[in-house]
Amino acid sequence: MTYQNNREFAKQCDAQDSLAHFRDEFLFPKDKNGNPFVYLCGNSLGLQPKRTQSYIEQELKDWAAHGVEGHTDATHPWLPYHEFLTENMAKLVGAKPSEVVVMNTLTTNLHLLMVSFYQPTQTRYKIVIESDAFPSDKYAVESQLRFHGFDPEDGLILWKPREGEELCRFEDLEAIMETQGGEIALLMIGSTNYYSGQHFPLKKITELGHSHGCMVGFDLAHGAGNIEPHLHETGADFAVWCSYKYINSGPGSLGGLFVHERHAHNPQLKRFAGWWGHNKKTRFNMRHDFDVLPGAEGWQLSNPPILSMAAIRASLEVFAEAGLKNLRAKSIKLTGYLEFLMDELNDPRINIITPRNPDERGAQLSIQVISANKQLHDQLTEAGVISDWREPDVIRVAPTPLYNSFEDVYEFVQRLKSILH
Ligand SMILES: *Cc1c(COP(=O)(O)O)cnc(C)c1O
């Protein structure tokens, strides 16, 4: 696509965008002048779909009207409520419905799945993560190592960018596997790195890990609702993600998890159990021994918070209406436009860390502004732009195809330019 550096061009792209009307499905926070912010922070907290309020209110009304009977008599009965989310969530990550369930939050699910998929022995116990993984992921894997009696100094292997580089190279992961593969129990990689925006080749990583006898899991916090992860096809053993970033389901909303169908019927797999993972037919007989549900549902512990699920149901419907394929196609153009306009600034202080190849990134560009500090971010906010600052000198901006326009991207670059001058 050939881009042009002028507002007319941005407006023309918006006029031709068949997804443009989805912007009206969302609520935009307003700046100090009462104008909607240029909101480029869907990678941190997605905006609220307008329909979310009524979906939550429905559950409050049903609770008022039915009390405990709402479990079976609510408009959307609470007992099977998570099932109303499964199909649309599975589509978002490219999985079969039986491989996906919505429950708990991301870090909790990561621990629960490591109970099953990180079962170290004295000789095979190491875990590989990408360096600069999200802190919570690092804390989680380190604590799992300690829990099993290993020292993270020895047991945690970081897949790092080379000296002077920002991105991880696949061949360096291959080298780690060549030298230490036999000692590695688990590869746990963020599908799309939160800091650099680099998206990793999930299928290649899975094949590499499996060829060395390792389990492979992904954290899709920055992938779900952003790229097309084709989880089933990757063959990964498990994955986790949250729903409040690109999936627009509200602050702290529940996460999702994936367990590949090859593990669906394996009763030997260790797990931490709770009653929501038990056979639905006998769950309320209360006196039965644990009879685990097949597939991802078998990892559930508790009866879930319906109000949070109502928000997820609302937001997944918006995705289903737009279609992930269409969204991804628009996202590639939109982020490409951002990259083009940033290059046009021709400012030697600016360095885009995120890969140039659209297959190796999602919506986000991580823009390093050499010698800048957080003041730049504050000035952007003052100028009506919501972006995200990461120390020491990186602004993360993520135009999301559901609610951002080409004109948003144009506006952002104009405002950044006037601040930099
Ligand atoms: C956002 C994010 C988290 C947050 O974890 P919660 O358990 O939802 O608080 C974890 N890991 C990654 C990679 C993230 O981007």
The ligand as an ORCA input file, in Angstrom:
! r2SCAN-3c Opt
* xyz 0 1
  C      -0.731     -7.696     30.941
  C       0.130     -8.869     31.120
  C       0.036     -9.663     32.284
  C      -0.889     -9.299     33.400
  O      -1.210    -10.388     34.188
  P      -2.526    -10.405     35.119
  O      -2.434    -11.686     35.808
  O      -3.708    -10.275     34.190
  O      -2.446     -9.213     36.024
  C       0.860    -10.787     32.365
  N       1.710    -11.108     31.375
  C       1.822    -10.355     30.231
  C       2.752    -10.750     29.154
  C       1.045     -9.207     30.090
  O       1.168     -8.468     28.999
*
